Amino acid sequence: MIKKCLFPAAGYGTRFLPATKSMPKEMMPIVNKPLIEYGVDEAIQAGMTDMCIVTGRGKHSLMDHFDKNYELEHQISGTSKEALLDDIRSVIDSANFTYIRQREMKGLGHAILTGRDLVGDNPFAVVLADDLCINPDQGVLAQMVALYKQFRCSIVAVEEVPADETHKYGVIAGETLTDNLMRVTDMVEKPEQGTAPSNLAIIGRYILTPDIFDIIENTEPGKGGEIQITDALLQQAKGGCVLAYKFKGKRFDCGSVEGFIEATNYCFENVYKG
């Protein structure tokens, strides 16, 4: 039902300078696999086949990663090291990859709008590679696709965060439907300390209906002078329905050094060695 997954990947990754001066933050490895590949794996597990990547200046290695490297493959062909390419070969064979460049950094809402021509008039997923989500049984996107089949509306993934960290996130409030599901009634981008409507923070997994594009086009710049997807989603919620889903699994904020190290240690012990 949902075949397209959009990856906004044009940001500079300034929190990881100088490493990201010449390397996209999405290509930073968690053990032996780039962050963005974990996201693509999750999308494929959820039944998606079209990976739509919004890139920026200096992001050519993203395209190179999801392509054949004939020289490398020739050099290690027939050796024990060839098996190390099995995972990425499977990813390349399982999905189509298209790219478009975001010329200006105007916020996540603008990045999603930039991908409109790649997505078309279809419901689609959005993955922010900074947020590494792990659930061995069923990935977060697969959980959200199952909900979309039932409700046919936009869905955001949320998790509880400490009250003193709500200013770092988009935060929602809503009407409880089940233990893990809410109908969004309010949504604030990076609220000031002490003003958040709840402690439920939006993380980097979304399923969006295509009418969101027209809403983003008519959304004025908000926090930080950027076009915020939270502002557009709030308008969508007021005019229809947006759900917030407390997902099952672990999430690591790999946009921070601490979260990146935590994710690396966890994946080494539970994914790589396992």
C-alpha positions, 0 to 999 in steps of 0.5 A: 500500500505504501511503497515510497519512503522519503529520506531528508538527507541534505543537512550539514550535520554540524554537531559532528564536525569536523567528521561531517565536513566532507562526509554526509552525517547519514553515512556515518557508520554504526559499527559497519553500516551507515545510518541511512542503510539502517533506515532503508532496511527498515523501509524495505521490511515495511514493504516499501520499494521506492527510496526517495532521497533529498540530498544536498551539496557534497552528498554524492557518497549517498548515491555511490553507496546504493550503487554497484562499485565494479572495481571493488567487487572485482578486487574482492570477487572470490575472496572471503571478503566478498560476503561482506557485500551481501547485505548492501547487494540485497538492499540494492536489489530490493529497492529503487533509489531516486534523488533530488537536491534541496537547494536551500536549507529551510527546515524539515517541512521544506525538505519534505516538500522538495521530495514532492516530485519523487513521491507523487500523489501517494501516501508515503513514509518519512525517515530521518536517519538521525533517529536509529530505531531498532525492533528485531520483531517488527520495525517501527515503519512496519508497525505504522504501516499496519496502523495506516491500513486501518486509519488511512491518515497521517501518523507520527511516531512519538516517545516519552522524553524527560520534561527538561528535554522537550524543548529539543523536539516537536511535542504533541498533545491529544486524545487517547484512543488506546494505550499506544495511540492518540488523536493529535489535538496540538503540536508545538515545535521545540516549546520553551522550557515549561510550556510543552503540552506533554512529554510526548516527542515526535521522532523521525518516523512519519507516514504522511498523506499526499495532501500534506504537500499543499498544506506545507506550501501554505505554511509560513516559516515558524521556529527558527525561520524554517518551514516546520513539518509540525506546523503543517501537521497541526493544520492537517490535524485541525482539518482532519486527523493525525495520529500519534503512535507510541512505537515498540522498540529502541530509539537512539538519537544519533544526531548527538554524539552521546546517542551515536556512541550509545547506538554503536555500543548497542548494535555491536553487542546486539546486532553485529555480534548477534 
